[in-house]
Every structure is written in structure tokens, then in C-alpha cells.
Amino acid sequence: HPTRESSSGRKELVRTATRHKFDGFVPYSELSPYVQKQYEHIQLADTITIDPHKSGFCPYPGGGLCYRNEKMRYPIALFHPEVFHGEGDPSMGVYGIEGSKPGAAPAGILMSHNVIGLSNRGYGRILGQCTATTKLFYTMWLVVARDDDPFVCVPLQNIPEGYDLESAKKLIKDKIAFKPTKEIFQDREAMKFLKLCGPDTMINTIVVNFKDNDDVTRANKLQVALAEAMNVYVGTKASRIPLMIMQSALDAKTHGAGLKVFKERAGLRRDDTDMNVLVNTCMNPWQQNESISDIGDLFRGIVLNCMGRVDDSVVNHRFILSGSFGDKANDESIFIEYLTDTDVPEHQYQVSAKVEADSRADKAMLSKYINLCSSTNTPVIFETVTPRYHENDANVPNLYNILRWKDWDQKISVKLVNDPDGNIICLKVLDIPRYQRLDMSTSLTYPEEQKYFIYGDSTRTIMSHVISKLPDFQHTVTLSGRPHSMTGIMLDLGVMAELGGVQGSPLEIGGEIKQPLQRSCYEISFIGELNAKINTTISVKDTVFFNTISPPKA
């Protein structure tokens, strides 16, 4: 019996992997008992759809439709003379509503099957490893939202029988989340849960919802915002997309009562509205659990940003100059930092942006303003001017949208705050090295060492403190040059660095938080190219600004 032989082979592979404790442990998961039972009866199906794209790792278009009764193919046959040359010269290209088909795809699939092999040591092994990846992602989606986060993340597949949501989350946090992959697959309790949980098709479907929201339309808007933040479009700078996840939708009429149950689990009304979802396809046979946990942290930060995009109202925002004009000819760009204020929800962000004045007149006015502030030792501050909009617009000009949304052509009208004439200029957004909503979770702790975000270009290097647990501080300085071993590409992208010997909690003197950099030279460490840990030094040139950030007022 092929299925039993495959199952036996899988078990032997798992025993072998456990017995030989090699360092590079490769995970493997069997199909759930339910799905195994379905496959044991697949010969009873009238039709079978085969998709060698995902499960076979083959290019489009190589899918097929198998019929128990071969006569079922004739109603969709197209006997055009270009492809049909009589019964003596059969061609599969005549069967199917799409007409002519290329022969390269099925030829490639045949080659893949012959090279990799349709056994538990060929495709079976690869798919078992991908299934393990899928189930580890499923556990991450269940716990990606912290208990006090303002959102929930709900996978389409429900919790396995024998567990409730709380017991499942506790098991994941205790035995799976952030654990080394090898340790997980040697834990009987964790393996029992992984075998039963999640999908068996390498595809996780999830929905993210605002906590205490039952409006499907509002949740749908959040899925759209998340998809736009995690996909590359024409004009998008791909290097600013840290994570890519596909958006899809569940049609209410097609999915019926099942969709209503899923909505209820996500805290939404059981209505007849179609529901947007996010789809995570797992086709990496060598994914390690530690990297999945890191992906979860990235995703959580993106969710917080997108919640702001959907919910933030329209208010004015202030920025301060962090890097003046570059030394390169014709480089009239500047760097600006957002001025954070926790008392206003719409101001609870850290943003670093590269901009330039839009017109020649604006550039002249900006240069004059910077020189004026320099001569009077006054900070160069800009305040946004709200563009015209309608309250019913799909995207109102809140912070997220004025920086990114094409409706404003990525241009911002700003008032020159310390200009005695109160002039207004237009700034064009060139790049956004950092955009992050503050994390207000009570589970946060201060890092062991202070973390700073280093960014800039070939002539300017800026270092800005990363706000963690509150109270904390904003602190931006310029450096004398790009740190050794930090490439120009890395500086352009922005790098998180830890300052050696500088404690992670704020420096308090006399009950007041003080700026922690009391010297000009410091050792730093960061993750460089090829994931190498780099230790080097920095030299602080000037302090741009320092400001204490307190918890929001009750």
C-alpha cells in the first residue's frame, strides 16, 4: 500500500534525524491524521486537480485535471486543426477550455519527477520539511499578537481538538516560540501539537483585526493596508519592504457558514460581507524556527504601523533637521527626524526621512531658513500643513499617508516654524529609512545596551536612538563618518546598532533622564553583510537634539 509505505518511511526519517544529532537539524512533519485518511481514499474521487507549481516546485503552467471517467474530457475538448491531427496522433493540448498549451512545462515537470523522485526520500522529504515550516508559521501567527496588543491575529485553521486557545498559546510560548528547531522536534508534547495543528497544504491563511472590532469592512481595510505595506508595486522601493505577504479574499456566498464561523473567531459579525485575508505560502524546506520568530516581530511592527494608517486622524506633525545639505554637487536633499509626543496618539512614531525642496524658490527659501537657524542657534523645525481632503476619502492625510500615498505625489507642505515670516514650502519625500509606531506593550523591557539607528549617505551619517520601554528619550547625533565595515548600501538602508558599555535603561541623574553619550568615541556592534556580527567604533560629531519621552498621560 503506497500510503502506508510512505508513512513508514517518514517515521524512519524522523527517527534517523533524532538519532543522529547533527548540528544543522532539518525539521520534518507528517501530514495530519485527517489529511492522511483523505489521501488513502483519493481513488474514490471523480476528479482530481494536480498543481505542480507549489507542491512540485515547478513553473507555470503545468497543472492538470484528472477524471475517473475519461469520457468527461470530451465536453471541454477543442479539436482545432492547429493542434488536433486525428485520433492516430493524440495530444493533451486539445483537452481544456484554455486551448493550446505549451509543452515545455509538462516536460519540465517530468524531468523534476525523474530527478527528485516521487518517494519519501525525494519529493516526500521536501514536502515534509515544507509542512514543518508551515506548522511552525501557524504557531507563530497564533501568538504574534501580545496579550495587551491592540490587535488579534487569527489563522483560518482552528485550534486542534483537545486544546483551547489559551492552552495552545501557553504550549507554543513554552515549547515552540523562539526555540531552536532541533529542540522543538525532540519535544514529544510540541511534536504532538505540530502534527495536529495548522494546514497541510503549505499555505497559512490569517486575518488581522483590531481588538474589540466587529465591523468586517474596517477589518478589510486593515488587510488592504497590510498588503500594500508588504508588497512591491510600480514605483515602490523594494529595499524598504522587509516582508512580503499576499492578500486574498473569501467570498461570502461561496464559503457560506464556514466563513461566518471564521468571522466569529476573529471577533467579527457573522454577516454576508466578503472578507479580506492574508496568505503566507511556505515553500522553504530549510526554514529555521528562530528566523520565523524574527519574521513575527517584523510583522507585528508592520501591523502597528498599518493600524495607524487606518485609524489615525488628521493632525499636524513636526520634524527637525538631522542632516543638512550634502557635499555632493547638485545634492540638495536633507534628512529630517520626527518629533515624537506620546500624549497624542497620532504622534506616537519614530520616523527618519530624506527629503528635498520641490521647486527652485522653495530650495532657496529652505537654504535661507537653515542658515538663519544656524546663525541664531535655533533648531530647524518643520510643521506639516494639512492638504485639502474629504472626511470620506479612502485615505485621509494622516502621517502614514502624507509620507507615502500617491494622492499627494509624496509631497508635503510644511511651515518653517522658526522663520519670522512664517513661510511655507513644499518638500518632496525621497526615502523613508525608518517608520515605526511606538510599541506600548507592557511586556517590553529595556535592552541590555542602548540601541541606535544609523543611516545616511556618502556624505552624511546620522545616528538616532531607538525608543523602547517608556520612559525613554529621543536623541539624534551626527557622526564624523561612516563606521568601518558598514557599507554604503547598509548605511543607505539603515542599521540597528548596539552601543557597547552603554546601559539600555535611560541614564537618570537627580531624577531626570540625561543623554547617555558623554564621550565622543564609542564601540558599537551590528549585524553586517552575510549576517556577520561586526564590532567597530564611532566618533560623535554633533548633537542634533535630545528630548525625554514619557508614558502617555492617563
Disulfide bonds with the S-S distance in Angstrom:
none
